[in-house]
Every structure is written in structure tokens, then in C-alpha cells.
Amino acid sequence: MGKEFLSQHNIYFIERDINKDTEARMELQKRGISGVPTFLIGDEVVVGFDRAKLLQLIDHRLIQCEQCSQKMRVPVNKGRIKVTCPKCAHELTVTT
């Protein structure tokens, strides 16, 4: 559910499976976390799937350049902003 939610909102994420990734499991153990899913956002930790809390903490969304399909991060709640694609220099206006 968490992956689907993040994808639907164009939120970039890195998935780490604690059953296969020893480093990820050790990181959670160091933090005293035993529940999954766990979301690490900056210095914040969200244990369990809390949609409202995730959206509150995440300050960006991914958009795709109309010309070259390059994905770019844009801030949320900034109104209409101009974005220049770092790959092809195409300029687009986005409402965040």
C-alpha cells in the first residue's frame, strides 16, 4: 500500500527489504524500530502507513519533462513555478 501511495503521488522513494538487506535491518535496529513499513524522511521516522503524516513531511514531487522525459523534483505548495529541465533545458511552468 505504501509503495502504491507514493507512486500515485509522484513521490520518489527507495525501497529496502529488511528480510534481504542486512544493512537496512541493522539501521532499524539501531533506531529501536521493530515495525514495518517504516518511512525515513529526512530526520523524521514514520512507523506504519500514515498517509497524512507522509504527505506532511514530504516536501517535493516528481515531474517529467515534456520533451525528454527526464524526471525532476519540484517543491510542493509553492504555487506556479518555472522549472528548467537539467537535461534538455526545456522550460515549463508547474503548479505545485
N, C-alpha and C positions, 0 to 999 in steps of 0.2 A: 504494500500500500504506500509506503514511504517513497519508494523509487518512482512509482506511477505519479504520485502527487507532485514531486519535484520536477519530473519531466513535463507534466501538464502545465506547470507554471514557468517553464523555461529556466529552471534553476540548475546551474552546473553543480555536480556532486561527484565525489569519488567514493565508490562502494568498496568496503573492506570486509571480508568474511572472516570472523574471528575463529571459525572452525578450521580454516585453511591458512590463515595469516597469523603466525605466531607473534609477530611484532604488534599487530593490531590488538590481539588478545592481551598482550603484556601492557600496552598503553591503557586499556580499560582497567586492568587490574591495578595499575599504579594510581589511577584516579579513584579507585574504590567503587567502580561501576560494575554491576553484575547483570543489568538488564539490557535487552535489545528490543527494538532498534535503539541505537544511540546516535545522536547527531552532534558533531563537534563543529561549532560555528564561531570562529574567532576564539575568544576565551570562554565562551558560553558552552554549556553541555545541556542537551535536552534528551532525557531518557524516556522512551515511549514516543508514540506518534501523536504529537500535539500540533495540529495544523496552524492554529492561531499563533502559537509561540514561534514556530518555524518562520512564518511569514514576517513576524515582528522583527526577528533577528537578522534575516537575510536582506541585505541592502542592495541587491542587484538582480538583474535578469539577463538572460542571453538573448541576443537578437542575431539575425543572419543578414549579411549584406545581400542586397537585391541583385548585385552584379556578379559577384564572385563566390557567394555562399560562405564567406568567412564568418565565423561566429565571433561575436563581441559582447563584452559585459557592459551593461548600462545601469546607472543608478536608478533606484525607484523613487517615486514621489518628488520628482524634480520638474514636473510639468513637461512642456515641449522643449526638447533639446536637440541640437545638431550634433551628429556623430559622423566622424570620418573613418572609413574603413582603413585599417593599417596595412592591408594587403594591396588594395587597388586604388585607394584614395577617393573612392566614391563617397559623396556626402549625402546623408539622409537625415530627415527630421523625424524624431520619435517622441511619442507621448508616453511618459513613464508613469 
